Amino acid sequence: MLEVGDPVQLPATVISPLAENLEYGMSLFKRFQRAGYPVFMPKTQYRMHPESLDKDPTRIPCSIRKVSCTIQIRSFPSQEFYNDALGDGSDVKKQTKRAWQRYRCFGPFCFFDMQDGKESQPAGSGSWINVDEVEFVLLVYQKLVAKYPELKSSDKLAIISPCRHQVKLFLRRFQEMFGIESEKVVDINTVDGFQGWEKDVAILSCVRASKDKGIGFVSDFRRMNVGITRARSSVLVVGSASTLRKDQHWSNLVESAEKSNGFFQSLIPNNGLLFCVNEAGMLDTNLHRSWHVTKPYAKFLGDDFLEKMAVEEKVVFEEAMEEDETHHGDVTNVDPGLADENYYRDGDMDMGIDDD
């Protein structure tokens, strides 16, 4: 008998606490694994955008890091959930390169810190919503499809969330904002309902945002793994960094985004120049550029800001390398690591669960 599965993605949904305590939620694959049967893991993935030039972008000079050294989609889940064992197919990078990636805020991997976002719980519901995240995500969608009309398709772009009521709010607001049925131009679903699917772009709304409370079932690392691995070319995570940091896996993801120039939080404009606040609270023009995601969100996504977030052309990158070699030695022989992306199995599609 041959069993195929992924124990670090979502198992079957079990509603009964008694059944859960009796481990009815454990798959047959996991039972065989725990019993000591040999497990063989395919280590080449063919879906997601490749890894960055260096596994530790902070080791690359700043003038290069701000140009193109970003952690890509496959890198983080490989390190966090698969013992950094995943590699990439030979043509994955070519297949997943897209025009919108010229803007740092459109991938391949970004985290938008919604510092102003607030969670709430509809009356009589065990689920959660975050209106600010919904409004911001819809504006991101609007900007993406305006610049790249090919993304205006449910086959290309997905909006996903761990919370059912957040998904319902997305569906309602989408109808109100665009006046069309969402399923024609975007795929909106829960993380559980999206397991086994993939799109060019996936926008993940994490919802939970509270100084005092935890993050509930959003802390399930298997749900997190599914949520951040649905995209082929760009995954855009929207959430409260301070809230998500309460969980170690999410804290690691936020830290990865910070190190890789994909974390958007602090913007201090001054005479048209952009500065970043360092850990000591001092202005630092050498750190990677960050941006403050605050109201009005439309201003953050304005054309002037987008142009400032555009990745420089290759010739600029090469010039920066030549300039930095004078001070840092040869930086052309950087180990690219294993590669870019992962292959994940099809999963259950169950939306009938309540959120914590």
C-alpha positions in Angstrom: 0.0 0.0 0.0 1.2 3.5 -0.9 0.1 6.5 1.1 0.5 10.0 -0.2 0.1 13.1 2.0 1.6 16.1 3.8 1.4 16.1 7.6 2.3 19.8 7.8 -0.8 20.8 5.9 -4.4 20.7 7.0 -6.0 17.3 8.1 -9.6 16.4 7.9 -11.9 18.7 9.9 -13.2 17.2 13.2 -16.0 19.1 14.9 -16.5 17.0 18.1 -14.1 17.8 20.9 -14.4 14.2 22.1 -13.4 12.9 18.6 -10.6 15.3 18.5 -9.3 14.2 21.9 -9.4 10.6 20.6 -7.3 11.7 17.6 -9.9 11.0 15.0 -8.5 14.0 13.2 -5.2 12.2 12.6 -4.8 11.0 9.1 -3.8 7.4 8.2 -0.6 8.8 6.7 0.3 10.4 10.0 -0.5 7.2 11.9 1.8 5.2 9.7 4.5 7.8 10.1 4.2 7.8 13.9 4.3 4.0 13.9 7.8 4.1 12.3 7.0 3.3 8.7 9.5 4.9 6.3 8.5 8.2 4.8 10.0 9.5 1.5 9.7 13.2 0.8 9.9 14.6 -2.8 12.2 17.6 -2.5 11.7 19.3 -5.8 8.8 21.7 -6.2 7.5 23.2 -9.4 5.0 25.8 -8.3 6.4 28.8 -6.4 8.7 31.6 -7.2 12.4 30.8 -6.4 14.6 31.7 -3.5 16.6 35.0 -3.2 20.3 35.4 -4.0 21.2 34.8 -0.4 19.5 33.0 2.5 20.6 35.9 4.8 19.9 39.1 2.8 21.5 41.1 5.6 24.9 39.8 4.5 24.5 41.5 1.2 25.5 45.3 1.0 22.5 47.6 1.4 22.8 49.2 -2.0 22.3 45.7 -3.5 19.8 44.5 -1.0 17.4 47.4 -1.7 17.4 46.5 -5.4 16.4 42.9 -5.7 17.4 40.7 -2.7 14.0 39.6 -1.5 12.9 36.3 0.1 10.7 34.5 -2.4 7.7 32.3 -1.8 9.3 28.9 -1.4 12.1 30.0 0.9 10.2 30.6 4.1 7.9 27.5 4.2 10.9 25.4 3.2 12.9 26.6 6.2 10.0 26.7 8.7 8.2 23.5 7.9 10.4 21.2 5.8 13.8 21.5 7.4 15.0 23.6 4.5 14.9 20.6 2.3 12.9 21.9 -0.6 14.5 22.6 -4.0 13.1 23.9 -7.3 12.6 22.6 -10.8 15.0 23.9 -13.4 12.6 26.3 -15.0 10.5 27.4 -12.0 12.0 30.9 -11.9 11.2 31.6 -15.6 7.7 30.2 -15.3 6.8 32.3 -12.2 8.4 35.6 -13.2 5.6 38.2 -13.8 5.5 41.9 -14.8 3.9 43.1 -11.5 6.9 41.9 -9.5 8.7 45.1 -10.6 7.0 46.7 -7.6 8.2 45.5 -4.2 4.7 45.8 -2.8 3.4 43.2 -5.3 5.7 40.3 -4.4 7.0 37.8 -4.7 6.6 37.8 -0.9 5.3 40.8 1.1 3.8 41.5 4.6 1.6 44.5 5.1 1.5 45.5 8.8 -2.1 46.8 9.4 -1.3 48.7 12.6 -4.7 50.5 12.5 -6.7 47.3 11.9 -9.2 46.1 14.5 -10.8 42.7 14.8 -14.4 42.2 15.8 -16.8 39.4 16.2 -20.3 39.4 14.7 -23.1 38.8 17.2 -23.8 35.1 17.7 -20.8 34.1 15.7 -17.6 32.2 16.6 -15.9 33.8 13.7 -14.0 37.1 13.3 -13.8 39.9 10.9 -11.4 42.8 10.3 -13.0 45.6 8.2 -9.7 47.5 7.7 -8.0 44.5 6.2 -11.0 44.0 3.8 -10.8 47.6 2.6 -7.1 47.5 2.2 -7.1 44.2 0.3 -9.8 45.4 -2.1 -7.7 48.5 -2.9 -4.7 46.2 -3.5 -6.8 44.2 -5.8 -8.1 47.3 -7.6 -4.6 48.6 -8.2 -3.3 45.2 -9.4 -6.0 44.6 -12.0 -5.9 48.2 -13.2 -2.2 48.0 -14.0 -2.3 44.3 -15.0 -5.8 43.4 -16.5 -4.7 39.8 -17.0 -5.1 39.3 -13.3 -8.8 40.1 -13.4 -9.7 36.5 -13.4 -10.6 33.9 -10.8 -8.0 31.6 -12.5 -5.2 34.1 -11.7 -5.9 35.8 -8.4 -7.2 34.7 -5.0 -8.2 36.4 -1.8 -8.1 34.0 1.2 -8.6 34.2 4.9 -8.7 31.7 7.8 -12.0 33.1 9.0 -15.4 32.3 7.4 -17.1 35.6 8.2 -14.1 37.5 6.8 -14.6 35.7 3.5 -18.4 36.6 3.6 -17.5 40.2 4.2 -15.1 40.1 1.2 -17.8 38.7 -1.0 -20.3 41.4 0.1 -17.9 44.3 -0.2 -16.6 43.1 -3.5 -20.2 43.2 -4.9 -20.7 46.7 -3.4 -17.4 48.1 -4.6 -17.2 46.7 -8.1 -20.8 45.8 -8.9 -20.0 42.4 -10.3 -20.1 38.8 -9.0 -16.7 38.1 -7.4 -16.4 34.6 -8.8 -16.0 36.0 -12.3 -12.9 38.0 -11.6 -11.4 36.7 -8.3 -11.4 33.5 -6.2 -12.4 34.3 -2.6 -12.3 31.4 -0.1 -11.2 30.3 3.3 -7.7 28.8 3.8 -9.3 25.4 4.4 -11.4 25.7 1.3 -8.4 26.6 -0.8 -6.1 23.7 0.1 -5.0 22.0 -3.0 -5.5 25.0 -5.2 -3.0 27.6 -6.6 -3.1 31.0 -8.3 -0.6 33.4 -9.8 -1.3 35.9 -6.9 -2.7 35.1 -3.4 -3.7 37.8 -0.9 -4.0 36.4 2.6 -6.0 38.4 5.2 -5.0 37.2 8.7 -7.8 39.1 10.5 -6.7 38.7 14.1 -5.6 42.1 15.7 -5.7 42.5 19.4 -3.3 43.6 22.1 -4.8 41.4 24.7 -6.1 38.3 22.9 -4.3 35.5 21.1 -4.8 34.5 17.5 -7.0 31.4 18.0 -6.8 28.7 15.3 -4.8 31.1 13.1 -1.9 29.8 15.1 -2.3 26.3 13.6 1.0 26.0 11.7 -0.6 23.7 9.1 -3.2 26.4 8.3 -0.5 28.9 8.0 1.5 26.7 5.7 -1.4 26.2 3.4 -2.3 29.9 3.4 1.2 31.2 2.4 1.8 28.5 -0.3 -1.1 29.0 -2.6 0.6 31.5 -4.9 2.8 30.7 -7.9 4.3 34.2 -8.4 3.3 36.5 -5.5 1.9 36.1 -2.0 0.8 39.2 -0.2 0.1 38.7 3.5 -2.0 41.4 5.3 -2.1 41.3 9.1 -1.2 42.8 12.4 2.5 42.1 13.0 2.3 42.8 16.8 -0.6 40.4 17.2 0.8 37.7 15.0 4.2 37.9 16.7 2.5 36.2 19.7 2.9 32.9 17.8 6.4 31.7 17.0 5.8 30.6 13.4 4.1 33.9 12.5 6.8 35.8 14.3 9.4 34.1 12.2 7.4 35.0 9.0 7.3 38.7 10.0 11.0 38.6 10.8 11.7 37.0 7.4 9.7 39.8 5.7 11.6 42.5 7.6 15.0 41.0 6.7 14.1 40.6 3.0 12.8 44.1 2.2 9.2 42.9 2.0 7.9 44.4 5.2 5.7 47.5 4.9 5.3 49.5 8.0 7.1 52.8 8.6 7.2 55.8 6.3 8.5 59.2 7.3 8.3 61.6 4.3 10.7 64.6 4.4 11.2 66.8 1.3 10.4 63.9 -1.0 13.1 61.7 0.7 12.3 58.4 2.3 13.7 57.2 5.6 13.5 54.2 7.8 13.4 54.2 11.6 16.0 51.7 13.0 15.7 49.8 16.3 17.3 52.7 18.2 14.6 55.1 17.0 17.0 57.0 14.8 16.5 57.8 11.2 18.6 55.5 9.0 18.9 55.9 5.2 20.9 52.7 4.8 18.3 50.2 6.1 15.9 48.8 3.6 13.0 51.1 2.8 9.7 50.5 4.6 6.3 52.0 4.1 3.6 52.9 6.6 0.3 51.2 5.8 -2.2 53.7 7.2 -5.3 55.5 6.3 -6.2 56.7 3.7 -5.1 53.4 2.2 -5.6 54.8 -1.3 -2.7 57.2 -0.8 -0.4 54.3 0.2 -1.3 52.7 -3.1 -1.0 55.9 -5.2 1.0 55.9 -8.4 3.7 58.1 -6.9 4.4 55.6 -4.1 4.3 52.7 -6.5 6.9 54.3 -8.7 9.2 54.8 -5.6 8.7 51.1 -4.8 9.6 49.9 -8.3 12.6 47.6 -8.4 15.5 49.1 -10.3 16.5 47.7 -13.7 19.2 45.0 -14.0 21.8 47.6 -15.1 21.4 49.5 -11.9 21.8 46.3 -9.9 25.0 45.5 -11.7 26.3 49.0 -11.2 25.6 48.6 -7.5 27.5 45.3 -7.3 30.5 46.9 -9.0 30.5 49.8 -6.6 30.2 47.6 -3.5 32.9 45.2 -4.5 35.4 48.0 -3.8 34.4 47.8 -0.1 33.0 44.3 0.4 34.9 42.1 -2.1 33.3 40.0 -4.8 29.6 39.6 -4.2 28.8 37.8 -7.5 29.4 34.3 -6.1 26.5 34.2 -3.7 25.2 30.7 -3.0 21.6 30.7 -4.4 20.5 28.0 -1.9 18.3 25.1 -2.9 16.0 27.0 -5.2 12.6 28.5 -5.3 9.3 26.7 -4.9 7.3 23.7 -3.6 4.9 21.1 -4.7 2.0 20.6 -2.4 -0.7 17.9 -2.5 -4.4 18.5 -3.1 -6.3 18.8 0.2 -9.7 18.7 1.8 -12.0 21.6 1.0 -14.1 22.1 4.1 -15.5 25.5 5.1 -17.8 24.2 7.8 -15.8 25.1 10.8 -16.0 27.9 13.4 -13.1 30.1 14.1 -11.6 30.5 17.6 
